[in-house]
Structures are given as structure tokens and as C-alpha cells.
């Protein structure tokens, strides 16, 4: 094979491993070598487990030789550093957890291990998943492999950059307000946020508990279906996990989309949308129509309140979730002359500026006298946003729209303006507020050669439908086959 092994997708690599034409050890060793050579330019990984990955690859090889393999056996994957991994450092890109070694695997990670996947390491992210650019990491920003002066998106920027730069075959990220879809769009890869409750959150370090969801970041749509198949399902350890049967996500990928009704929300095409992004989305809609889909206009009237609502609900939950990091039980500790001073020093020195900002905003919205005016009101508007989607899906099967209002921006460009940074998520956060699934699939490039993604949203547990439409679009284009000049 002349093509480097690290260039292969999961769906191309798995049959070669199953037929023993390739060895998991050979593939893993090549990826570890590539990470060693190229990660310094991107800062996509925070922790690389060379010895552990090779041991897992040898175990996968033994499984395959016994005929016990799955489609993921021997496939080298990366994990966003917000999922616990037994005995492997889990930092959430924060100084406060810099040396934390979890005693257990997250359920999604355990599913991958049972399937025989090889865990290469943990990827960079915005601290505690709070950000849209992976610039908020305590360990330095990740660079976009298409242009290293630009952000890869966030908060799962390390995972998306690693997939785009062939530093892994696939990865897992987490999505609280667009943190899988937005970096996937900016890095020219596929990113899927499942329905809330479709994938267990057990072992996912919490940011916004009613919003967080683990999902795949991959080179192709079929790979996303394979990874979702492995990690989806009910988990009694997670009370928000839904006991809904898991369909075969690959089964319907090849179905025609003739007659599929795709809604386009008029509120998503207006002020603030970059002309190059709009042109790419309009061209993608034309391709879907040529494949037989019926494209029609829908309305999501409460879209204008989505950002404000998200930054009430999410920060309130963050304030509650991050109260546990006090320097007493585990993690970083900064001594003080009193217990209160120890708390203050630990949290001031351990958390970065963006995390402190969101904790303070959340604490304020939950405080006496303000709860009804802010958090309660935000929860009510959230219900209205959810109802908007419900009405829209009565007239269409899927919704198509941009992922981000602009292509990736320069590193440092928006750090001094948090509100502008927050607006980067305007087209993704509504899906988290409503709990519905969404996918980003590459659909074009800007004049600077930066990728642009098409977002497809579906009703609750509509992953099969959005995967089918994304696959149909992917097969009609070659955007997913283009590689960064890295």
C-alpha cells in the first residue's frame, strides 16, 4: 500500500485489519511516530500513551487472530481530555486537574475498549470545555492544520485538528453548545452531536449537565456512524441516559434522499453571516436538491434569544458543577492562612480567566433575588426554543443551516471580546438547548483555503436520518477527501 496508513478512515482500515492485511501494531506505531513528529506544530494532544497504545494494539491483534474482532478492533483513536480514562491523565486542559489520574473509565471510553479500539491519548480543548477556539487551554492553544495562524474551533479543537491532520483515525469530542460541530466545520472533518441521552455522560467531566453530550469526530460520515454505534445506548450509571433502542446506523446510509424534506431556517441567513459561508451553504442545498431532496423554508422564531438563554443555563450549571474543585478532595491546591483563603487561592490560581468568568456569571444568576429573573426565565425561553424545533419538524424531516457564521478566525482575534466569541456558536447552541442531534459535514472552503461545514439537524433520536443525508451529500462531493497542507 503506497498511501500512508494514517491517512485511512475507519471504514477503509477495518476490513484490512480484519483480513490481516495490516497489523494493528503496525498502524498504531506509524500514528505514534507521526504524532511525535508533528504534534509540536499543532498542540493537538496533551497526553500521548505510547506504551499503553502499543499494548492495546497487541491485544487487538490477538483478538483479530482469534476471529473476535469488531469494526473498531485495532483502530487508533483519540479522546478529548474531558473523559475519564483509568490510570491515564485527565486534565480538562486545566491546571486544577493537571495531574489527575482517574480511577475509572467513562462509559463511552469503556465501550471503545470493549470494541478493541486503541486509545492513542488525550486531546487539547478549551478549559472545562468552556470556549469556541481551544485558546482557553491552560496548556496553550491548538492550531488549525489548514492554516496554523488560525483557530481550530472549540472546545473539541484538539480532537478535530488531530483527525484533520491524520494524527489519529477518529476521535471523540463533547458538545455543550457546538463543541463537536464547530471545530469539525473549521477543520474540514465530520462531527456528530447525538441526541441528549443517546450516549452516556458517566465519566464525562461536567460543564453544563443538561446540555453536554459525547459524540464522534471523523474523516467520513460512515466512520461517524460506526463510532456512534459503539458508544450509544442506555447506561444505568447515568440517570439522563435514555433507554431507547439503538438502530443500525450504517444500515440506511446508502438510501436515496429522494423526497426528503429539508427545512432551511430563515432566521439563520441574515446579518452576521459571512458571504462565503452563505455561498457554500446555498451551494450545498442545491446539491441536496439535485439528489432529490425537497428544500423548503422554515422558521425558528426564538433564535435571537438562543445565545442569551444558553449563557444563562450553561453558566448556572457550570457554577454548580465546578464547586467541587476546592483544593480539598483532589486536584490542585494552593495553601492559605485559613480554609476560606485556601479555597480562594486554589480556585483563583487553578482556573483560567474564562472559567472564572463563567463561574461568576453562573453564581450571580443562581443567587437569591436573581434566580427567577435570570435562570428561571432562561429555562422558560429554552422551552420555547425546543417548541420551535418541534413545529418545524412537523413540516420537514431535517433542518439544514450553517455551523458557524464565519470560517475559522485568527488566533487571538477575539480573545479580548468574549461576547463576539460567544456569538461564534449562534447556529449550534439551539440544538443543545433543544436536545436534538446535529452533524457538521464539509461543504466548501473560504478564499483563504479554510474549511466550511454544513450543519444538518434532526428531531430527537433522528441520528439515522441526518447521517443518511450527510452521507448522500458527502458522496456527491469531494470536500471530505481534501487534506490540509500540513
C-alpha positions, 0 to 999 in steps of 0.5 A, a space after each residue: 500500500 503506497 498511501 500512508 496508513 494514517 491517512 485511512 478512515 475507519 471504514 477503509 482500515 477495518 476490513 484490512 485489519 480484519 483480513 490481516 492485511 495490516 497489523 494493528 501494531 503496525 498502524 498504531 506505531 506509524 500514528 505514534 511516530 507521526 504524532 511525535 513528529 508533528 504534534 509540536 506544530 499543532 498542540 493537538 494532544 496533551 497526553 500521548 500513551 505510547 506504551 499503553 497504545 502499543 499494548 492495546 494494539 497487541 491485544 487487538 491483534 490477538 483478538 483479530 487472530 482469534 476471529 473476535 474482532 469488531 469494526 473498531 478492533 485495532 483502530 487508533 483513536 483519540 479522546 478529548 481530555 474531558 473523559 475519564 480514562 483509568 490510570 491515564 491523565 485527565 486534565 480538562 486542559 486545566 491546571 486544577 486537574 493537571 495531574 489527575 489520574 482517574 480511577 475509572 473509565 467513562 462509559 463511552 471510553 469503556 465501550 471503545 475498549 470493549 470494541 478493541 479500539 486503541 486509545 492513542 491519548 488525550 486531546 487539547 480543548 478549551 478549559 472545562 470545555 468552556 470556549 469556541 477556539 481551544 485558546 482557553 487551554 491552560 496548556 496553550 492553544 491548538 492550531 488549525 492544520 489548514 492554516 496554523 495562524 488560525 483557530 481550530 474551533 472549540 472546545 473539541 479543537 484538539 480532537 478535530 485538528 488531530 483527525 484533520 491532520 491524520 494524527 489519529 483515525 477518529 476521535 471523540 469530542 463533547 458538545 455543550 453548545 457546538 463543541 463537536 460541530 464547530 471545530 469539525 466545520 473549521 477543520 474540514 472533518 465530520 462531527 456528530 452531536 447525538 441526541 441528549 441521552 443517546 450516549 452516556 455522560 458517566 465519566 464525562 467531566 461536567 460543564 453544563 449537565 443538561 446540555 453536554 453530550 459525547 459524540 464522534 469526530 471523523 474523516 467520513 460520515 460512515 466512520 461517524 456512524 460506526 463510532 456512534 454505534 459503539 458508544 450509544 445506548 442506555 447506561 444505568 450509571 447515568 440517570 439522563 441516559 435514555 433507554 431507547 433502542 439503538 438502530 443500525 446506523 450504517 444500515 440506511 446510509 446508502 438510501 436515496 434522499 429522494 423526497 426528503 424534506 429539508 427545512 432551511 431556517 430563515 432566521 439563520 441567513 441574515 446579518 452576521 453571516 459571512 458571504 462565503 459561508 452563505 455561498 457554500 451553504 446555498 451551494 450545498 442545498 442545491 446539491 441536496 436538491 439535485 439528489 432529490 431532496 425537497 428544500 423548503 423554508 422554515 422558521 425558528 422564531 426564538 433564535 435571537 434569544 438562543 445565545 442569551 438563554 444558553 449563557 444563562 443555563 450553561 453558566 448556572 450549571 457550570 457554577 454548580 458543577 465546578 464547586 467541587 474543585 476546592 483544593 480539598 478532595 483532589 486536584 490542585 491546591 494552593 495553601 492559605 492562612 485559613 480554609 476560606 483563603 485556601 479555597 480562594 487561592 486554589 480556585 483563583 490560581 487553578 482556573 483560567 480567566 474564562 472559567 472564572 468568568 463563567 463561574 461568576 456569571 453562573 453564581 450571580 444568576 443562581 443567587 437569591 433575588 436573581 434566580 427567577 429573573 435570570 435562570 428561571 426565565 432562561 429555562 422558560 425561553 429554552 422551552 420555547 426554543 425546543 417548541 420551535 424545533 418541534 413545529 418545524 419538524 412537523 413540516 420537514 424531516 431535517 433542518 439544514 443551516 450553517 455551523 458557524 457564521 464565519 470560517 475559522 478566525 485568527 488566533 487571538 482575534 477575539 480573545 479580548 471580546 468574549 461576547 463576539 466569541 460567544 456569538 461564534 456558536 449562534 447556529 449550534 447552541 439551539 440544538 443543545 438547548 433543544 436536545 436534538 442531534 446535529 452533524 457538521 459535514 464539509 461543504 466548501 472552503 473560504 478564499 483563504 483555503 479554510 474549511 466550511 461545514 454544513 450543519 444538518 439537524 434532526 428531531 430527537 433520536 433522528 441520528 439515522 436520518 441526518 447521517 443518511 443525508 450527510 452521507 448522500 451529500 458527502 458522496 456527491 462531493 469531494 470536500 471530505 477527501 481534501 487534506 490540509 497542507 500540513 
